[in-house]
Amino acid sequence: MKFNELKSKVKGLAYRVLVDDNTTKIVAPYNHAWIYMISNDMRGLMSCYDEALYLDQDKVLALQKLAYKYSRTPLDERENEPKFRVKMFPENNDYFSSYLYSDSDGTVIANNQGAIFTKPEYDKLQQKYPEWLPKFDKDDPHFEFVEDD
C-alpha cells in the first residue's frame, strides 16, 4: 500500500495520518490522540493505543485493517510514485511550447502546461517514440518533478 492510499482511506473514515522519521500514526481528528502507530523502520510492526477503545468498533476495525496492510507493505514500496512534467525545449516562451503532452490515445504534442506523468506512464510513451523522447533519468533536466496534491 502506498502512503497516499493510506492517507486517502484514513481521511475517508474522518481520521488523519501524521508522519515523523520513525512512525506513521493514525490519529483522531479532534484531539490528535494516537489510535495506531506503524513503524517506518521495520515491516510488520504496529501498535494500538487506548484511544481505539473509545471509537465506534466498525471504524476501529476499518482503521486496524488499513494499519495492518500498510505495516505489511515492504518499506521501499510505501513511497508514492514520483510525478513529473517533461520539458521538451529549454525555454518556455510565447513562440515555443515547452512541455510534453499526451492524450488518451498516446499521441504526443508539446504545449505550455504539459501533462504530469509517473515513470511507468512515461516509459510507455518513450518506448513508442524512442527517437524523440529521452529515457527517464531523475537527474536529466528534461524531467521537472511536481509535488503530490
Residue pairs with C-beta under 8 A, 6 or more apart in sequence:
1 66
1 69
1 70
1 73
1 78
2 73
2 77
2 78
2 79
2 80
2 81
3 19
3 24
3 70
3 78
3 79
3 80
4 80
4 148
6 17
6 24
6 66
6 70
7 17
9 66
10 16
10 17
10 26
10 63
10 66
11 17
13 59
13 62
13 63
14 29
15 26
15 27
15 28
15 29
15 35
15 59
15 63
16 26
16 27
16 28
16 29
16 32
17 24
17 25
17 26
17 27
18 24
18 25
18 27
18 32
19 25
19 40
21 40
22 39
22 40
22 41
23 37
23 38
23 39
23 40
24 37
24 38
24 40
24 70
25 34
25 35
25 36
25 37
25 38
26 34
26 35
26 36
26 37
26 38
26 63
26 66
26 67
27 33
27 34
27 35
28 35
28 51
28 55
33 49
33 51
34 49
34 51
35 48
35 49
35 51
35 52
35 55
35 60
35 63
36 46
36 47
36 48
36 49
36 52
36 63
36 64
36 67
37 46
37 47
37 49
38 45
38 46
38 67
38 70
38 71
39 45
39 46
39 71
40 75
41 75
43 71
43 72
43 73
43 74
43 75
44 71
44 72
45 71
46 67
46 68
46 71
48 64
52 60
52 63
52 64
55 63
70 78
80 148
81 118
81 119
81 120
82 118
82 119
82 138
82 145
83 116
83 117
83 118
83 145
83 146
83 148
84 116
84 117
84 122
84 143
84 144
84 145
84 146
85 99
85 100
85 114
85 115
85 116
85 117
85 143
85 144
85 146
86 99
86 100
86 114
86 117
86 122
86 133
86 142
86 143
86 144
87 98
87 99
87 100
87 114
87 141
87 142
87 143
87 144
88 97
88 98
88 99
88 100
88 110
88 142
89 96
89 97
89 98
89 110
91 98
92 98
92 99
92 112
96 110
97 109
97 110
97 111
97 112
98 110
98 112
98 114
99 110
99 111
99 112
99 113
99 114
99 115
100 108
100 110
100 114
100 115
100 117
100 125
100 133
101 108
101 109
101 110
101 111
101 113
101 114
101 115
102 108
102 109
102 115
102 117
102 125
106 124
106 125
106 128
108 125
108 129
108 132
108 133
116 146
117 125
119 136
122 133
122 136
123 136
125 133
126 133
126 134
126 135
126 136
134 140
134 142
136 143
137 143
138 145
